[in-house]
Amino acid sequence: MDALLVFLGLYVIIPKVWLCLEGVAKVLGAKGFLLKPKFKGEKQWAVVTGCTAGIGEKITYRLAEEGFNIVLISRSADKLAAVATKIASIGPGIETKII
């Protein structure tokens, strides 16, 4: 009986969550959840934790491609330096700060 209630609950909730996410994506822009810097000439910064592997690393590179300066936060100094070097090759005007 409990499993049936959980299934029915998910059946009702998942479509509503999906609609909410679609609405957020439309508000934030056509490319999805990433925003382009709004003010030309002003520094726009993004803070990314876990930026040396996995999803965090991919998000870091995408933000750099969109023109954001990035604060890189992770536990490994060697990996942080490698990510900062790769970001420098994406765009010469992009600044990074390592924490």
N, C-alpha and C positions, 0 to 999 in steps of 0.2 A: 504494500500500500504506500509506504514512504517513497519508494522508487517511482511510482506512478505520479505522485504529487510533485516530485522533483522534476520529472520529465515535463509535466504540464506547465510548471512554473517556468522552465527554460523555454518552452514552446511559446509562451506569452512574452517573456522578457527579451529574448534575443532579437526579434525584429525591431523592438523599440530602441534597444541599444544601437543597432545598426543604423536606424534612421537618425539618431542623435549624432553618431560619428559622421554620417554623410553631411549633416548640417554644419558641423564644425569644419569639415574639409572645404565646404563651399565658402564659408566665411573667411577661412585662412588663405584661400587662393586656389587657382586651378591646378597647380602642381602638387597639391596635397597639403601636408601639415607644415611645410616650410614656408617661411615668409622671406621676401626679398627686403633688403634694407630700404627704408622709406625715405630717408633724408640723405641726399647726395652730399658728399663732403664731410659728413659726420661719421664718426666711428660707431659701427654697430657691432656689439660683442655678443657671442654665445658662449655659454659655459657647458662643457661636455665632460661628464664623469665616465670612467670606464672606456676611454677613447682609444685604447691600444689594441682592442680585439672585438670581433663580433659586430653586433648592431651599433654599438657606440662608435666604433671606428668608421663604419659606413656613413653614419649620420655626420660625423666630423668632416669627412671629405665632401659630403653633399652641402653642408653649410659653407664650407670654404668655396665651393663652386658657385654658390649663391652670393658670395661677396662678404660674408661675415668674417670678422676677426674672431679668433677662438682662444678661450682659456682651456687648456688641456689639463685634466686631472686624472691621475692614475697612480698605481703603486710602484711601477717600474720606470726608473729614470731613463734607462737605455731605450725602452720601447717608446717613451714619450718623445725622446730626441728623434727617433726614426719617423714618428708621425709628424712632428714639426717640420722635418726636412721634406717629407712628401707634400705637406701643405704648401711649403715655399715654392715647390715646383708647379703647383696648381695655379697660383696667382702671385706675382711678385709684390703686389700691394697688400697682401693679407698678413696681418700680424698674429703672432701666437705668444701666449704666456704659459709657462709650464709650472704646475703646482704638484 
